[in-house]
């Protein structure tokens, strides 16, 4: 399990990535290059999954069944 300090650092890095993705989305708003939009969509989903995993890690161990 990650220490509180490392979790905080990871949250900060994920925030940096989220802001970067928002800026890229804005820059590509008028682009008609489908592959760029698809790649950005995949990156946003991956970031979302990382945030979800971090939230589960923050919640601690879950009781089984």
N, C-alpha and C positions, 0 to 999 in steps of 0.2 A: 504494500500500500504506500502511496505517496505521502510525504510529510505535508503539513499545512503550508509550509513555505513553498514547496514544489507545486502544490495544487494552486496556490495563488499565482505563481509564475506562469503556470500553464493557462490559467484563466486569462491572464494578461496577454499572452501570446495569441490565444484564440480570439480575443477582442481585436487585436491588431489585424489578424486575418479577416475577420468579419468586416472591419472598416475597409480594408483593401478590396474585398469582394464587392462591397457596395459601390466603391469608386469605379471599379472596373465595369460593373453593371451599368452605371451612369454613362461612362464613356462609350460603351457598346450599344447604348439604347437605340441608336439610329443605324446601327450596322445591320446589313442583311446577310452577314456570313453566319449561316446556321451552325457550323461546327464550333464557332466561338461561343455562341449562346449555349450550345449543348455542353461544352466543356465547363463553362461557368456554372451551369445548372448542376453538373456533377460535383464541382468543387463546393458549391453551397450545400448540397446534400451531405457531402463528406464532413464538412464543418459542423453541420447540425448533428450528425452522428457522434462526432467527438464531444460536442457539448452535452449530448444525452449521456454518453459514457461517463463524463466528468460528474454529472449530476448524480448518477448512480453511485459513483465512487464517494461522493460527498455524503450520501445518505448512509453509507456504511453497509455492513453485511446484512442481507435480507434473510429472514427466517425461511427455511425451506418448507414447502408444501403443506 
